[in-house]
Amino acid sequence: MLKKIGVEHLRVGMHLHELCGSWMEHPFWRTKFVVTDPDDIRSIIDSGIKEVWIDVEKGLDVSAASETKAQVDARVDEALMHAVVTGTPRQIAPPQRVAMAEEVKRAAMICANSKNAVVSMFQEVRMGKAISAGAAGELVDEISSSVMRNPGALISLARLKTADDYTYMHSVAVCALMVALAHTLDFDDSQTRDAGMSGLLHDLGKALLPMKVLNKPGKLTDEEFRIIKSHPEEGHRLLVEGGTVEGVPLDVCLHHHEKVDGSGYPHRLKDEQISVFAKMGAVCDVYDAITSNRPYKAGWDPAESIRKMTEWCNGHFDTRIFQAFVKSIGIYPVGSLVRLSSGRLAVVTEQSEHSLLVPRVKAFFSTGSMTYIAPELIDLARPGATEKIVAREDAQKWGIKNLDRLWVA
């Protein structure tokens, strides 16, 4: 049985199942192991993580006062639904919205061109050249145009990056997520462009880090983790020295790893000390990171990632910004695996203009017969629709592979 405990209760002999925090910011490449070294406990505490999951059937237990996983899941789901569904709803679709099928081909070309542009940008930085603000701005405009036509297309395609492409495509993905979030927050054109530029340049400092550290498949040493954590200040220095970018992108580059509880880096800023744009950057950066394949970890399902981020919201993210982010991509983002009331499994293919709870899906698997079925597109928002989403699902649990091909097709 899984239990959630505070790190102050973690002891040698416990089986660590999962860390309740962004795995980007701790020195462990794995989380499922028996704690045998007190230094590992110290590293977890020093990383700023407040809670962990332990498996009491595989290691030592604590008092029964700790919440079970099922209890926490139910509480988090209730909080997420309340936060997103209540309040004044906002139209998701931009004025020039087009269908997912129409935009996805254009978005694929934009992703390919954007990746090449970011690769060139990083190479120029390594050679000591300044960033061209004009070229970066043109790239932001191209990405923004796709997001305005249909946010799900480019955002979802950018998530399908390979582990080797991660450093470059991550910048493209965060740019697109920032634009979509800025739109949801009703930012004007200038602010939206600043948000996109910030997303594109937020990880520029990684251009100076050793690739063997960035792509290391095993546990980072303390020194390697220190190197990784230097990238915000390195990126900020590069942009300042280049003199072609100022204002919001500088701020987001330096502060996108700050947390509202003051446990982030590099300056341990607290809630009111962190700008709105930097808070946006924190949310968008984490979402793309945890849903993407990395050299040391497979990406999580988009809907499960949203649920996880809801758990972290109190200490890591600004609640209002996170709620707006969920509105911008959906409770069940494109590519999420869900179970329908009929018992069929389906992949989310597009968000609805009407509600975050009723996306368009493609049903393809029967949990009753445990077999694939003829794919069927279903608009859950259609009047008279009898199906509804009853749960998120894990593709591995059902032995499903190549899930992304289903929604891309």
C-alpha positions as MATLAB code, in Angstrom:
seq = 'MLKKIGVEHLRVGMHLHELCGSWMEHPFWRTKFVVTDPDDIRSIIDSGIKEVWIDVEKGLDVSAASETKAQVDARVDEALMHAVVTGTPRQIAPPQRVAMAEEVKRAAMICANSKNAVVSMFQEVRMGKAISAGAAGELVDEISSSVMRNPGALISLARLKTADDYTYMHSVAVCALMVALAHTLDFDDSQTRDAGMSGLLHDLGKALLPMKVLNKPGKLTDEEFRIIKSHPEEGHRLLVEGGTVEGVPLDVCLHHHEKVDGSGYPHRLKDEQISVFAKMGAVCDVYDAITSNRPYKAGWDPAESIRKMTEWCNGHFDTRIFQAFVKSIGIYPVGSLVRLSSGRLAVVTEQSEHSLLVPRVKAFFSTGSMTYIAPELIDLARPGATEKIVAREDAQKWGIKNLDRLWVA';
ca = [
       0.000    0.000    0.000;
       1.201    3.495   -0.813;
       1.345    6.261    1.808;
       2.204    9.909    1.490;
       4.490   11.224    4.240;
       6.433   14.367    5.020;
      10.161   14.106    4.303;
      10.833   14.627    8.003;
       9.376   11.125    8.553;
      11.528    9.455    5.890;
      13.823    6.804    7.347;
      16.427    4.294    6.139;
      14.609    1.056    5.277;
      11.562    2.712    3.727;
      10.741    1.931    0.099;
      10.594    5.232   -1.748;
       7.909    5.042   -4.443;
       7.676    8.631   -5.685;
       8.850   12.159   -4.885;
       6.049   14.724   -4.571;
       7.697   17.480   -6.519;
       9.174   18.365   -9.854;
      11.642   15.614  -10.704;
      13.610   18.169  -12.759;
      14.851   19.754   -9.579;
      16.099   16.827   -7.527;
      19.291   14.795   -8.042;
      17.619   11.400   -8.523;
      17.055    9.773  -11.910;
      14.793    7.161  -10.288;
      12.415    7.217   -7.350;
      11.454    3.586   -6.711;
      14.102    2.199   -4.366;
      14.702    1.243   -0.740;
      16.437    4.026    1.156;
      19.727    2.634    2.433;
      21.856    5.767    2.678;
      21.089    8.660    5.089;
      22.743   10.982    2.542;
      19.902   10.263    0.114;
      17.408   11.477    2.707;
      19.499   14.589    3.231;
      19.595   15.202   -0.537;
      15.800   14.928   -0.756;
      15.335   17.409    2.091;
      17.917   19.804    0.621;
      16.176   19.724   -2.772;
      13.128   21.417   -1.250;
      10.755   18.466   -1.660;
       8.262   18.401    1.192;
       6.498   15.034    0.757;
       7.131   11.571   -0.696;
       5.174    8.392   -1.401;
       6.395    5.193    0.293;
       5.311    1.594   -0.319;
       4.772    0.023    3.102;
       4.535   -3.469    1.601;
       8.120   -3.198    0.330;
       9.694   -1.295    3.203;
       9.203    0.190    6.654;
       5.884    1.801    7.592;
       4.987    4.954    9.524;
       1.944    5.859   11.590;
      -1.475    5.184   10.077;
      -2.189    8.913   10.135;
      -0.658    9.347    6.666;
      -3.011    9.629    3.696;
      -3.340    6.710    1.303;
      -2.835    7.314   -2.403;
      -6.541    6.771   -3.127;
      -7.490    9.426   -0.555;
      -5.058   11.939   -1.998;
      -6.156   11.201   -5.585;
      -9.768   11.839   -4.643;
      -8.892   15.083   -2.850;
      -6.752   16.355   -5.706;
      -9.371   15.475   -8.329;
     -12.032   17.339   -6.346;
      -9.788   20.396   -5.992;
      -8.886   20.384   -9.681;
     -12.489   20.128  -10.830;
     -13.577   22.884   -8.451;
     -10.757   25.202   -9.483;
     -11.288   24.830  -13.190;
     -15.030   24.351  -13.574;
     -16.232   27.020  -11.156;
     -15.923   30.725  -11.703;
     -16.522   32.702  -14.864;
     -15.904   30.468  -17.880;
     -13.780   31.818  -20.695;
     -14.131   31.019  -24.362;
     -11.246   28.694  -25.206;
     -11.308   29.202  -28.951;
      -9.539   32.199  -30.479;
     -11.436   34.100  -33.206;
      -9.566   32.462  -36.119;
      -9.832   28.940  -34.781;
      -9.545   26.117  -37.308;
     -10.029   22.380  -36.910;
      -7.239   20.269  -35.453;
      -6.985   18.218  -38.653;
      -6.501   21.384  -40.678;
      -3.827   22.876  -38.439;
      -1.798   19.798  -37.537;
       0.067   19.613  -40.880;
       1.021   23.286  -40.738;
       1.999   22.883  -37.089;
       4.260   19.939  -37.984;
       6.157   22.087  -40.489;
       6.408   24.952  -37.985;
       7.788   22.529  -35.366;
      10.431   21.235  -37.777;
      11.483   24.716  -38.879;
      11.456   26.003  -35.301;
      13.660   23.169  -34.093;
      16.242   23.939  -36.780;
      16.118   27.628  -35.859;
      16.646   26.926  -32.152;
      19.513   24.529  -32.909;
      21.184   27.313  -34.917;
      20.488   29.819  -32.156;
      22.156   27.606  -29.536;
      25.128   26.977  -31.811;
      25.630   30.706  -32.335;
      25.506   31.286  -28.587;
      28.186   28.622  -28.100;
      30.337   30.495  -30.601;
      29.940   33.717  -28.632;
      27.456   35.422  -30.940;
      24.525   37.510  -29.672;
      20.920   36.417  -30.171;
      19.153   38.110  -33.081;
      16.029   39.587  -31.497;
      14.511   40.054  -34.941;
      14.939   36.427  -35.957;
      13.692   35.220  -32.580;
      10.674   37.511  -32.881;
       9.802   36.115  -36.308;
       9.952   32.601  -34.874;
       7.683   33.607  -31.984;
       5.185   35.140  -34.438;
       5.121   31.939  -36.514;
       4.514   29.782  -33.432;
       1.892   32.228  -32.125;
      -0.035   32.176  -35.395;
      -0.418   28.398  -35.144;
      -1.446   28.570  -31.486;
      -4.112   31.162  -32.306;
      -5.539   28.972  -35.078;
      -5.655   25.867  -32.879;
      -3.558   25.682  -29.675;
      -3.780   21.903  -29.411;
      -1.968   21.204  -32.675;
       1.496   22.682  -32.191;
       1.531   22.308  -28.405;
       0.773   18.604  -28.673;
       3.151   17.951  -31.553;
       5.978   19.749  -29.754;
       5.457   17.374  -26.820;
       6.384   14.421  -29.059;
      10.050   15.358  -29.128;
      12.703   12.673  -28.852;
      15.042   12.597  -25.883;
      17.876   13.838  -28.115;
      15.798   16.772  -29.364;
      14.550   17.733  -25.920;
      16.783   20.741  -25.223;
      15.790   22.437  -28.493;
      12.134   21.441  -28.865;
      11.507   22.258  -25.214;
      12.085   25.915  -26.078;
       9.543   25.685  -28.919;
       6.987   23.936  -26.716;
       7.310   26.399  -23.827;
       7.004   29.300  -26.282;
       3.701   27.862  -27.559;
       2.424   27.135  -24.044;
       3.268   30.682  -22.925;
       1.369   32.158  -25.887;
      -1.692   30.004  -25.162;
      -1.567   30.930  -21.469;
      -1.174   34.636  -22.266;
      -4.258   34.416  -24.469;
      -6.235   32.788  -21.655;
      -5.120   35.574  -19.295;
      -6.387   38.171  -21.817;
      -2.957   39.707  -22.396;
      -2.642   42.235  -25.194;
      -0.568   41.547  -28.321;
       2.610   43.081  -26.901;
       2.385   41.123  -23.649;
       1.604   37.908  -25.535;
       4.670   38.408  -27.725;
       6.789   39.012  -24.605;
       5.440   35.785  -23.141;
       6.291   33.843  -26.296;
       9.774   35.336  -26.525;
      10.334   34.446  -22.853;
       9.368   30.839  -23.503;
      11.649   30.604  -26.504;
      14.690   31.972  -24.641;
      14.088   30.749  -21.079;
      16.593   27.858  -21.274;
      19.251   29.607  -23.343;
      21.783   29.073  -20.559;
      21.739   25.339  -21.292;
      23.644   26.109  -24.499;
      26.747   26.498  -22.323;
      26.265   23.334  -20.256;
      28.042   20.051  -21.077;
      25.766   17.756  -23.107;
      27.006   14.782  -21.103;
      25.439   16.387  -18.026;
      22.233   17.541  -19.773;
      21.626   14.087  -21.252;
      23.045   11.926  -18.488;
      20.846    8.815  -18.101;
      21.881    8.117  -14.517;
      21.824    9.880  -11.173;
      23.467   13.304  -11.158;
      26.282   13.991   -8.742;
      25.987   17.028   -6.482;
      28.410   18.888   -8.754;
      26.445   17.958  -11.900;
      23.222   19.092  -10.244;
      24.896   22.387   -9.364;
      25.872   22.793  -13.011;
      22.296   22.186  -14.159;
      20.996   24.756  -11.676;
      23.371   27.368  -13.093;
      21.517   27.672  -16.403;
      19.103   30.511  -15.418;
      21.946   32.824  -14.436;
      24.070   31.761  -17.421;
      21.187   32.435  -19.792;
      20.450   35.794  -18.195;
      24.122   36.764  -18.509;
      24.166   35.817  -22.194;
      21.074   37.899  -22.935;
      22.367   40.920  -20.999;
      25.770   40.764  -22.708;
      24.134   40.354  -26.117;
      22.138   43.528  -25.548;
      19.398   42.594  -28.035;
      16.758   41.417  -25.562;
      15.469   43.176  -22.468;
      12.605   43.300  -19.993;
      10.295   40.316  -19.644;
      12.455   37.657  -21.372;
      15.380   38.534  -19.108;
      13.193   38.154  -16.041;
      11.710   34.818  -17.102;
      15.103   33.431  -18.127;
      16.464   34.195  -14.665;
      13.451   33.304  -12.532;
      11.466   30.473  -14.169;
      12.708   28.048  -11.497;
      11.555   30.168   -8.563;
       8.660   28.793   -6.459;
       5.969   30.701   -4.629;
       7.011   29.145   -1.289;
      10.553   30.504   -1.676;
      12.255   27.132   -2.187;
      13.212   27.714   -5.836;
      16.410   29.019   -7.403;
      18.558   30.979   -8.060;
      17.324   33.659   -5.625;
      14.711   31.817   -3.508;
      12.106   34.478   -4.302;
       8.672   34.201   -2.712;
       5.191   34.697   -4.131;
       4.895   38.482   -4.446;
       8.563   38.811   -5.411;
       8.056   36.712   -8.566;
       6.603   38.393  -11.649;
       3.474   37.100  -13.384;
       5.544   36.195  -16.445;
       8.060   34.211  -14.390;
       5.180   32.384  -12.678;
       3.809   31.569  -16.131;
       7.223   30.322  -17.194;
       7.428   28.020  -14.168;
       4.135   26.313  -15.026;
       4.806   25.966  -18.759;
       8.377   24.741  -18.210;
       7.346   22.013  -15.777;
       4.392   20.792  -17.856;
       6.441   20.299  -20.997;
       9.292   18.724  -19.060;
       7.204   16.082  -17.307;
       5.187   15.168  -20.422;
       8.300   14.773  -22.614;
      10.611   11.797  -23.018;
      13.998   12.491  -21.441;
      17.233   10.476  -21.536;
      16.501    9.278  -17.999;
      12.681    9.164  -17.878;
       9.676    8.531  -20.117;
       7.162   11.362  -20.291;
       3.969   11.199  -18.272;
       0.459   11.172  -19.727;
      -0.770   14.789  -20.190;
      -3.874   14.402  -18.009;
      -1.915   12.660  -15.264;
       0.648   15.457  -15.447;
      -2.068   18.044  -14.834;
      -3.201   16.042  -11.806;
       0.351   15.839  -10.471;
       0.896   19.554  -10.924;
      -2.291   20.190   -8.962;
      -0.666   18.373   -6.033;
       2.379   20.649   -6.276;
       0.388   23.844   -6.751;
       0.445   25.159   -3.191;
       4.216   25.410   -2.881;
       5.443   25.492   -6.460;
       2.978   27.417   -8.626;
       0.796   30.477   -8.382;
      -2.749   29.103   -8.076;
      -4.382   31.663  -10.386;
      -1.755   31.168  -13.078;
      -2.038   27.387  -12.831;
      -5.836   27.481  -13.123;
      -5.529   29.656  -16.234;
      -2.970   27.202  -17.630;
      -5.400   24.305  -17.210;
      -8.053   26.333  -19.019;
      -5.633   26.938  -21.871;
      -4.809   23.268  -22.546;
      -7.679   21.390  -20.867;
      -8.147   19.070  -17.911;
      -7.590   16.292  -20.435;
      -5.012   17.729  -22.877;
      -4.653   16.341  -26.394;
      -2.972   12.936  -26.240;
      -4.449   11.982  -22.854;
      -5.688    8.414  -22.429;
      -9.132    8.230  -20.817;
     -11.782    5.601  -20.034;
     -15.323    6.284  -21.183;
     -18.541    5.311  -19.434;
     -19.013    2.537  -22.012;
     -15.792    0.878  -20.863;
     -13.896    1.863  -23.988;
     -10.505    3.539  -23.870;
     -10.068    6.686  -25.931;
      -7.376    9.233  -26.691;
      -8.214   12.940  -26.565;
      -7.864   14.463  -30.042;
      -9.097   18.034  -29.566;
     -10.523   20.376  -26.946;
     -14.138   21.483  -27.052;
     -15.136   25.109  -27.521;
     -17.833   24.603  -24.882;
     -16.318   22.911  -21.827;
     -13.041   21.521  -20.513;
     -14.845   18.358  -19.428;
     -16.095   17.230  -22.843;
     -13.247   17.111  -25.397;
     -13.343   15.264  -28.694;
     -11.909   11.765  -28.360;
     -11.091    8.707  -30.454;
     -12.271    5.414  -28.899;
     -10.095    2.468  -29.945;
      -9.945   -0.222  -27.233;
     -12.506   -2.311  -25.313;
     -11.645   -2.977  -21.684;
     -14.330   -5.662  -21.607;
     -12.904   -7.848  -24.362;
      -9.336   -6.524  -23.952;
      -9.094   -5.978  -27.695;
      -8.583   -3.112  -30.108;
     -11.730   -1.982  -31.874;
     -12.409    0.089  -34.975;
     -11.476    3.682  -34.037;
     -14.466    5.967  -33.529;
     -14.333    9.747  -33.234;
     -16.696   11.019  -30.544;
     -17.614   14.601  -29.715;
     -18.481   14.400  -26.020;
     -19.993   17.911  -26.191;
     -22.470   16.951  -28.911;
     -26.125   17.357  -27.823;
     -27.462   13.959  -26.874;
     -24.008   12.415  -26.385;
     -24.308    9.427  -24.051;
     -20.611    8.893  -23.377;
     -18.571   10.704  -20.756;
     -15.065   10.464  -19.335;
     -14.977    8.508  -16.096;
     -11.223    8.225  -15.439;
      -7.699    8.887  -16.639;
      -5.842    5.744  -17.641;
      -2.257    4.531  -17.862;
      -1.308    3.158  -21.285;
       1.211    0.744  -19.756;
      -1.496   -0.799  -17.599;
      -3.358   -1.882  -20.740;
      -0.282   -2.710  -22.797;
      -0.989    0.093  -25.252;
       1.922    1.386  -27.300;
       2.264    4.197  -29.834;
      -0.706    6.024  -28.340;
       0.332    9.299  -29.953;
      -0.098    7.862  -33.437;
      -3.807    7.523  -32.764;
      -4.497   11.187  -32.121;
      -2.011   12.457  -34.725;
      -3.718   10.314  -37.357;
];
